[in-house]
Every structure is written in structure tokens, then in C-alpha cells.
């Protein structure tokens, strides 16, 4: 049986899917950890640095369409990069460059 994407039990606590018309309305309510992971993925794409990324945070981003996993590992999607460019909540790309 396939999971129903509208079933709240299929999503991590604190995250929810956003309908298409709402996707461009700003804050998706990302946790601090998920936002940090998205910044790390963006930095990985930009600089090639391989910062460790929490797999749960990356999977949560993937459920929201902000990241994907491919042959080269986890990468931000165009939507994830756009989220950071819009500013997200304090989405400076190098805010946590020195954090583990």
C-alpha cells in the first residue's frame, strides 16, 4: 500500500507539505537544523566543501522539495536555492560555516 502524502503520519514532526499556490509565499517553517543543512548543501554545491549533513534534516528537506539525493550525494534543488536567495529566515549562506 502506498503512503498518502496528505497523511500527517508520513511526515517528520514539525514539517508539512505546502500546496503549489503557497510555495512562493515565503517561510516554510524550517527548523534551525533543516535550515543549517540547506545552507551546508548550498555551500557544498558552491565550494565543493563536504560538510557533514544530518541525514534526517536532508530527508526532511527532500520531502519539502528543497533537496535531493543523487549520484554525487545530497544537493539543494532549484527550489531550495531559491528559498535561500529569497532570504528564508536569516538565510545567510556563511552564517554557520564554522559549526560542525
Residue frames relative to the residue before (quaternion, step in Angstrom):
aa qw qx qy qz dx dy dz
X 1.0000 0.0000 0.0000 0.0000 0.00 0.00 0.00
X 0.3759 -0.7315 0.5254 0.2182 3.58 -0.82 0.98
X 0.4837 -0.6558 0.4851 0.3172 3.57 -1.09 0.65
X 0.4217 -0.6832 0.5454 0.2410 3.51 -1.16 0.71
X 0.4090 -0.7370 0.4718 0.2589 3.64 -0.59 1.05
X 0.6498 0.5038 -0.3252 0.4671 3.59 1.22 -0.35
X 0.5292 0.6194 -0.4013 0.4187 3.58 1.31 -0.06
X 0.4107 -0.7477 0.4688 0.2292 3.59 -0.51 1.19
X 0.5913 0.5803 -0.3762 0.4149 3.61 1.13 -0.46
X 0.6376 0.5452 -0.3269 0.4351 3.62 1.20 -0.42
X 0.6902 0.4696 -0.2676 0.4811 3.60 1.25 -0.21
X 0.5507 -0.5813 0.4656 0.3770 3.58 -1.14 0.53
X 0.6061 -0.5590 0.4213 0.3776 3.57 -1.15 0.64
X 0.8082 0.2845 -0.2139 0.4691 3.57 -0.97 0.86
X 0.7090 0.3815 -0.2651 0.5305 3.60 1.21 -0.09
X 0.0107 -0.7916 0.6108 0.0136 3.54 -1.11 0.62
X 0.5194 -0.6135 0.4916 0.3349 3.51 -1.23 0.49
X 0.2694 -0.7520 0.5835 0.1466 3.54 -1.14 0.66
X 0.4646 -0.6796 0.4854 0.2944 3.56 -0.88 0.90
X 0.6993 -0.5087 0.3095 0.3955 3.57 -1.16 0.62
X 0.6947 0.4697 -0.3210 0.4401 3.68 0.75 -0.83
X 0.6901 0.4843 -0.2873 0.4545 3.59 1.13 -0.51
X 0.4808 0.7280 -0.4149 0.2583 3.60 1.18 -0.35
X 0.7441 0.3955 -0.2274 0.4881 3.60 1.04 -0.63
X 0.5239 0.6763 -0.3920 0.3384 3.59 1.20 0.23
X 0.7183 -0.4782 0.2528 0.4375 3.56 1.16 0.40
X 0.8876 -0.0372 0.0208 0.4586 3.51 -1.19 -0.79
X 0.2328 -0.7654 0.5887 0.1155 3.54 -0.87 1.04
X 0.5057 -0.6674 0.4230 0.3463 3.57 1.19 0.08
X 0.2013 0.7965 -0.5442 0.1700 3.60 0.96 0.78
X 0.4870 -0.6228 0.5198 0.3238 3.53 -1.12 0.67
X 0.6608 -0.4843 0.3848 0.4251 3.55 -1.27 0.32
X 0.6659 0.5165 -0.3006 0.4466 3.56 0.97 -0.89
X 0.6654 0.4931 -0.3051 0.4701 3.60 0.95 -0.86
X 0.6398 0.5087 -0.3283 0.4733 3.58 1.00 -0.77
X 0.6253 0.5247 -0.3340 0.4714 3.60 1.01 -0.78
X 0.6513 0.5115 -0.3146 0.4639 3.59 0.96 -0.87
X 0.6453 0.5125 -0.3253 0.4638 3.60 0.97 -0.81
X 0.6346 0.5138 -0.3242 0.4777 3.60 1.02 -0.77
X 0.6558 0.5111 -0.3142 0.4581 3.59 0.97 -0.86
X 0.6451 0.5081 -0.3238 0.4699 3.59 1.01 -0.77
X 0.6345 0.5162 -0.3305 0.4708 3.59 1.02 -0.77
X 0.6590 0.5033 -0.3057 0.4679 3.57 0.94 -0.89
X 0.6065 0.5503 -0.3451 0.4585 3.59 1.07 -0.75
X 0.6666 0.4968 -0.2948 0.4711 3.58 0.95 -0.88
X 0.7094 0.4814 -0.2524 0.4486 3.55 0.94 -0.96
X 0.8318 0.2494 -0.0929 0.4872 3.60 0.82 -0.96
X 0.4548 -0.6802 0.4557 0.3504 3.57 1.17 -0.48
X 0.4416 0.6801 -0.4658 0.3543 3.60 1.29 -0.02
X 0.2638 -0.7853 0.5451 0.1289 3.56 -0.91 0.92
X 0.0267 -0.8072 0.5882 -0.0414 3.56 0.47 1.23
X 0.5120 -0.6203 0.4926 0.3323 3.55 -1.10 0.68
X 0.1078 -0.7769 0.6190 0.0411 3.56 -1.01 0.88
X 0.4679 -0.6677 0.5023 0.2881 3.56 -0.90 0.94
X 0.4642 -0.7184 0.4454 0.2646 3.58 -0.64 1.13
X 0.6323 0.5304 -0.3433 0.4483 3.61 0.98 -0.72
X 0.6512 0.5002 -0.3168 0.4746 3.57 0.99 -0.81
X 0.6472 0.5096 -0.3182 0.4692 3.59 0.97 -0.83
X 0.6555 0.5005 -0.3160 0.4690 3.60 0.97 -0.79
X 0.6250 0.5243 -0.3354 0.4712 3.58 1.05 -0.73
X 0.6371 0.5120 -0.3220 0.4778 3.59 1.01 -0.80
X 0.6357 0.5306 -0.3280 0.4547 3.58 1.01 -0.80
X 0.6383 0.5256 -0.3348 0.4519 3.60 0.98 -0.76
X 0.7033 0.4326 -0.2535 0.5040 3.57 1.14 -0.61
X 0.5245 -0.6599 0.3978 0.3622 3.58 1.27 -0.03
X 0.5285 0.6576 -0.3916 0.3673 3.59 1.24 0.30
X 0.7764 0.1344 -0.0888 0.6093 3.60 1.28 -0.24
X 0.0968 -0.7728 0.6235 0.0686 3.54 -1.31 0.37
X 0.3271 -0.7164 0.5783 0.2129 3.52 -1.27 0.43
X 0.0525 0.7993 -0.5943 0.0721 3.54 -0.82 1.00
X 0.8041 -0.2924 0.2004 0.4772 3.57 -1.26 -0.27
X 0.7308 0.4099 -0.2399 0.4903 3.60 1.06 -0.65
X 0.6586 -0.4775 0.3138 0.4897 3.59 1.25 0.17
X 0.7395 -0.3737 0.3026 0.4711 3.54 -1.26 -0.42
X 0.0112 0.7793 -0.6249 0.0445 3.55 -1.04 0.89
X 0.4927 -0.6186 0.4973 0.3569 3.60 -1.13 0.49
X 0.4201 -0.6632 0.5491 0.2866 3.57 -1.15 0.59
X 0.6755 -0.4412 0.3586 0.4695 3.61 -1.21 0.09
X 0.6296 0.5284 -0.3338 0.4614 3.60 1.07 -0.69
X 0.6400 0.5236 -0.3172 0.4643 3.57 1.05 -0.77
X 0.6532 0.4948 -0.3060 0.4846 3.57 1.00 -0.81
X 0.6378 0.5193 -0.3235 0.4678 3.59 1.02 -0.80
X 0.6038 0.5552 -0.3504 0.4520 3.59 1.04 -0.75
X 0.6840 0.4700 -0.2841 0.4801 3.58 0.90 -0.91
X 0.6514 0.5186 -0.3200 0.4521 3.61 0.99 -0.79
X 0.6373 0.5172 -0.3264 0.4688 3.59 1.09 -0.70
X 0.5952 -0.5934 0.3529 0.4113 3.53 1.23 -0.29
X 0.0890 -0.8039 0.5831 0.0759 3.59 1.10 -0.47
X 0.6431 -0.4619 0.3497 0.5008 3.62 -1.01 -0.30
X 0.8292 -0.1892 0.0762 0.5204 3.58 -0.38 1.27
X 0.2364 0.8363 -0.4621 0.1764 3.58 0.91 0.94
X 0.1321 0.7918 -0.5791 0.1423 3.57 0.75 0.99
X 0.5000 -0.7147 0.3957 0.2875 3.61 -0.70 1.04
X 0.7813 0.3374 -0.1870 0.4907 3.61 1.02 -0.57
X 0.2796 0.7965 -0.4980 0.1984 3.62 1.23 0.29
X 0.8226 0.2000 -0.0800 0.5262 3.57 0.87 -0.90
X 0.1862 0.8292 -0.5097 0.1337 3.58 1.12 0.60
X 0.7425 0.4016 -0.2394 0.4797 3.60 1.01 -0.68
X 0.5370 0.6268 -0.4106 0.3875 3.61 1.24 -0.04
X 0.5373 -0.6393 0.4373 0.3337 3.60 -1.07 0.68
